[in-house]
Amino acid sequence: MIYHKTEKASIVNLYLSRLTYWIVNTIRHQLKQKDIINQWRDMITKMMKENNGHHNKQ
């Protein structure tokens, strides 16, 4: 359980959690519509590899 000192901090945390959930589910839905079905960890790994390659070229 997460404890915050103020009600405002709790509300912000809740909002950010819901926003993150919505973004992740939107991405999954769009990928599924294109018949791209991967595990979330596989997508994160691929993005990290691509990002590292981009930084190495500069």
C-alpha positions in Angstrom: 0.0 0.0 0.0 1.2 3.5 -0.8 1.0 6.2 1.8 1.1 9.9 1.0 1.4 12.9 3.3 -1.3 14.8 1.6 -4.6 14.1 -0.1 -3.4 15.9 -3.2 -0.4 13.6 -3.5 -2.7 10.6 -3.3 -5.0 12.0 -6.0 -2.0 12.6 -8.3 -0.7 9.1 -7.7 -4.2 7.7 -8.5 -4.4 9.8 -11.7 -1.0 8.8 -12.9 -1.7 5.1 -12.3 -5.0 5.3 -14.2 -3.2 7.2 -17.1 -0.5 4.6 -17.3 -3.0 1.8 -17.3 -5.0 3.5 -20.1 -1.8 4.0 -22.2 -0.6 0.4 -21.8 -4.0 -1.0 -22.7 -4.3 1.3 -25.7 -1.0 0.2 -27.0 -1.9 -3.5 -26.5 -5.2 -3.0 -28.2 -3.6 -1.3 -31.2 -1.0 -4.0 -31.5 -3.6 -6.7 -31.3 -5.6 -5.1 -34.1 -2.5 -5.5 -36.3 -2.0 -9.1 -35.2 1.1 -8.1 -33.2 1.0 -10.1 -30.0 4.1 -9.9 -27.8 4.7 -10.0 -24.2 5.1 -6.6 -22.6 8.6 -7.4 -21.4 9.7 -8.4 -24.9 8.5 -5.0 -26.3 10.4 -3.2 -23.5 13.5 -5.1 -24.3 13.2 -4.4 -28.0 12.7 -0.7 -27.3 15.7 -0.5 -25.0 17.9 -2.2 -27.6 16.7 0.2 -30.3 17.2 3.2 -28.0 20.8 2.0 -27.1 21.6 1.7 -30.8 20.3 5.2 -31.5 22.5 6.7 -28.7 25.6 4.8 -29.9 25.3 6.3 -33.4 25.6 9.9 -32.1 
